[in-house]
Amino acid sequence: MAPGCPKGKQPRWFKSCENPSDPGSDNLNLAIVLAIEGRNQNVNTVVECVDQASEELLRKAGCDRIVCTSRFDAHFLSQELMNPGVQEVIDDLLSAREGQQIYISSIREATTFDEVAGRCREEGHLAIGICTPDGPRMNVGGETPLTNRDRVITIGPHRLESL
C-alpha cells in the first residue's frame, strides 16, 4: 500500500490545469475525476482545484483528496509579511529536492506522544503534531494519549515506517 493511500486504493494524482489561475480548469479536473472514478473506484484520486467552490463537486464525484491552491494564497502572503523568510521554509518542507520534508506516519499501538516523539528522534525526525480522526493537532503535550487510529506528523529526511 502506498503511504497515505486509503486501504485498498491505488495511488493516482493529476494536475491538468492548462492555466493554474483559471477557475475553469476545475471543470476539466471534474470531468477527469468522473472518468477515472467511473472506471475504477479503487483509485486514490488527488486533484488540484483553483476555486474553493469546486471542492464539494469534486468530493461528490469521488475524489479522495483535493488541494485547493487559492486557500493558501492569503496564508502565504500574511505569513511572509509577519515572518519574513517563512516562504523559503515552507518551500523547503514541501519540496522533495533535498533537506527536510513533512511526513505523516501511522502508529502501531496505543501510546503517548512523548513515546512516539522519542522514536522519531532516534530516526532523525522531529514530531510536531498528530492527525486524529477529528483533524490535525499541532504541538500537543507529551502525555497526550495516541491510538492506532492516530498518525504522527514529523519533519525529517525520509519517510518513516509505522511507529
N, C-alpha and C positions, 0 to 999 in steps of 0.2 A: 504494500500500500504506500502511496506517495505521502510525504509529510504534509499534514494539514488537510488532506483529502478525506472527505466523509467515507466511512466504511462502505466498501462495495462499489465505489465510484472511481472511474478512470480520470486522471487529471487532464484537463484541456483548458486553455485560455486563449483569448484572441484580442487583438486591438485592430479594429477595422476602420477606424476613423480616417477619412480622407483629409479632413480638416478638424483637428482636435478642439478647436474653439467653436465649431458649428454644432448646435444642438440637434440639427437634422441628422447628424451622424448616428444619434441614438436610435433613430428609426431603422437604419441599416443594421445596427447591432441587434435590435429586437428581432428582425427578420432572421438573422443568423442564429440567434438563440433558439427561436422556434423551430428552425430546420434541424439543428443539432439535437435538441431535446425530443423532437418528433421522431428522429431515427433511433436514438439511444438515450434513455433517461438515466443510464448508469454513468454518464459522462459528468464530471465535475466541471461545470462551466463557470468561469470567472471572466467578467466583461467590464470594460471601461464605459462610463457614460459621462456626458458633459452636463446635462440638466438634471437636477435633483428630482424633478417631476417625473423623469423616466424610470426611476428606481422601482417604483411599485409595479409598473408594467413588466419590467424585466424579471422581477420576482415571480409575478403571476405566470410568466412564460416558462418558469422552471430554472432560471439562473440561480446557481448556488451562492455566488459571491459577486458583489458589484463594487467597483471602485469608481466613485463619483469625484472627478477631478475638481469640479467647481467648489466642493465642500472645503477643500484645503486652501484655496487661493487666499481668502481673508485671514485664515490662521497663519499662513506663512508670512504674509505682509505684517500683521500685527506683532508676531513673534520676532521678526527681524528688526522691527522698529524698537521694541522693548529690550531685546537681547541681541545686539549686533554680533553676527557670526553664526547664529543658530542655523541659517540656511546651509552652511557648509557641513555642520554637524549632522543635520538631518540627511543631507545628500550622502554623506559617508555611511550612515547607518542603513540607508535604504538601498545602496548600490551593492552590486556583487563583485566590484572591481578588486578590492583588497581591503585590508583593515578589519574593522568590527562591523557586524550586522546584527539586526534584531531577529531573534528566533523564538518560537513558541513550541514548547516540548510537553509531552504528556507526562503524567505522574503515575507510577505503577501502583502505589498503595497509599492508604491514609497516612498522613504525616503532618509536620508543621512547616511553615515557610522557612524557618531557620535551618531545619534539617536539609531541605531541598537546596537552599542557598549555599550551604556548605558543600554539597555535592557539585553544585555549579562551579564554585570557586576552584575545586580540585581539577576541573576541566578547563580552567581559564576563562570562565564566564562570570558575569555579574547578574544576579537575579534582581529584576527591577519591579516585578509585579506578577499578578496571576490573572488568568482568564477563567472565570467561573461561568456556570450556566446563566447567571444574571448579567454577565458582561465583564469587561476588564476592570481590574483594580490595581492601581499603581502604589508603590511604596507602602506595602502592607506591613503590619507588625510581625515580628519574628515568631510569636506564639500563634499566629493565625493558622487555624486548622485547615488542612487540604485533604481532598478526597481524590480517588482515581478519576473523577469526572472533571477535576480542575486541570489546568495546564499552567506552566510557569513561563513567564516572559523573561528572556535573558538577552544580554548583549555579549557577543563573543566572536571568536574567529571561525567557528564551524558549527554545523547543526549537531545538536545533542540527541542521543538516543533517549528513550524513555528514562526518566529519573526515578 
